[in-house]
Amino acid sequence: MTDEPIELDQRRGLAAQKATSSRRLLTQVEANERALRERRDQLESHLIAAPAANWTEAAEKARYVIGLYAASLGSGDTQRHALVAAVLADFARLELDDPP
């Protein structure tokens, strides 16, 4: 008898190893998605909790909402993607013109 552990994955066929690897990866992805959803919920609760104190904070909230909207657009909706980009560029330009 030996004290060294036996690596069972090495004793299985290639198909079984791939299936095990896929299951492990899927479990990690699902855990990451849950964590991301929790962090997103925390952020949204924080954004909702208090009104913006200035235009910069209001623009940050708007950027977040616009980002959610942009993510829902199809890749073929080029006009709305361009509109989103223009609005975000306006925010950036106006922030530079009017520092806090």
C-alpha positions as CSV (number, residue, x, y, z in Angstrom):
1,M,0.0,0.0,0.0
2,T,1.2,3.5,-0.8
3,D,0.5,6.9,0.8
4,E,0.4,8.7,-2.6
5,P,-3.1,9.6,-3.8
6,I,-4.3,8.0,-7.0
7,E,-5.4,10.5,-9.7
8,L,-8.6,8.9,-10.9
9,D,-9.1,11.3,-13.8
10,Q,-5.9,9.9,-15.4
11,R,-7.4,6.4,-15.3
12,R,-10.6,7.3,-17.2
13,G,-11.0,7.5,-20.9
14,L,-10.7,10.8,-22.8
15,A,-14.5,11.2,-23.1
16,A,-15.0,10.8,-19.4
17,Q,-12.2,13.2,-18.6
18,K,-13.7,15.8,-21.0
19,A,-17.2,15.3,-19.4
20,T,-15.7,15.8,-15.9
21,S,-13.8,18.9,-17.1
22,S,-17.0,20.3,-18.7
23,R,-19.0,19.7,-15.5
24,R,-16.4,21.4,-13.4
25,L,-16.2,24.4,-15.7
26,L,-20.0,24.7,-15.9
27,T,-20.1,24.7,-12.0
28,Q,-17.5,27.5,-11.9
29,V,-19.4,29.6,-14.5
30,E,-22.7,29.2,-12.7
31,A,-21.0,30.3,-9.4
32,N,-19.4,33.3,-11.1
33,E,-22.8,34.3,-12.6
34,R,-24.5,34.1,-9.2
35,A,-21.8,36.2,-7.7
36,L,-22.1,38.8,-10.5
37,R,-25.9,38.9,-10.1
38,E,-25.4,39.5,-6.3
39,R,-22.9,42.3,-7.0
40,R,-25.2,43.9,-9.6
41,D,-28.1,43.8,-7.2
42,Q,-26.0,45.5,-4.5
43,L,-24.9,48.2,-7.0
44,E,-28.5,48.8,-8.1
45,S,-29.7,49.0,-4.5
46,H,-26.9,51.5,-3.8
47,L,-27.8,53.6,-6.9
48,I,-31.5,53.6,-5.9
49,A,-30.9,54.3,-2.2
50,A,-30.0,58.0,-2.5
51,P,-30.6,60.7,-5.0
52,A,-27.7,62.0,-6.9
53,A,-25.9,64.9,-5.2
54,N,-24.7,66.5,-8.4
55,W,-24.8,66.2,-12.2
56,T,-21.7,63.9,-12.2
57,E,-23.5,61.4,-9.9
58,A,-26.6,61.6,-12.0
59,A,-24.6,61.0,-15.2
60,E,-23.0,57.9,-13.5
61,K,-26.4,56.5,-12.8
62,A,-27.5,57.3,-16.4
63,R,-24.4,55.6,-17.8
64,Y,-25.2,52.4,-15.9
65,V,-28.8,52.4,-17.2
66,I,-27.7,53.2,-20.7
67,G,-25.2,50.4,-20.5
68,L,-28.0,48.0,-19.6
69,Y,-30.0,49.2,-22.5
70,A,-27.1,49.0,-24.9
71,A,-26.4,45.4,-23.8
72,S,-30.0,44.5,-24.8
73,L,-29.6,45.8,-28.3
74,G,-29.0,43.5,-31.2
75,S,-25.8,43.8,-33.1
76,G,-27.7,44.9,-36.2
77,D,-29.2,47.9,-34.4
78,T,-26.4,50.2,-35.5
79,Q,-28.3,53.5,-35.2
80,R,-29.2,52.9,-31.5
81,H,-25.6,51.8,-30.8
82,A,-24.4,55.0,-32.4
83,L,-26.9,57.0,-30.3
84,V,-25.7,55.3,-27.1
85,A,-22.1,56.1,-28.0
86,A,-23.0,59.7,-28.8
87,V,-24.8,60.2,-25.4
88,L,-21.9,58.7,-23.5
89,A,-19.5,60.9,-25.4
90,D,-21.7,63.9,-24.5
91,F,-21.5,62.9,-20.8
92,A,-17.7,62.7,-21.0
93,R,-17.4,66.0,-22.9
94,L,-19.7,67.8,-20.5
95,E,-17.9,66.5,-17.5
96,L,-14.7,67.9,-18.8
97,D,-16.3,71.3,-19.4
98,D,-17.9,71.4,-16.0
99,P,-15.6,69.9,-13.3
100,P,-17.1,69.2,-9.9
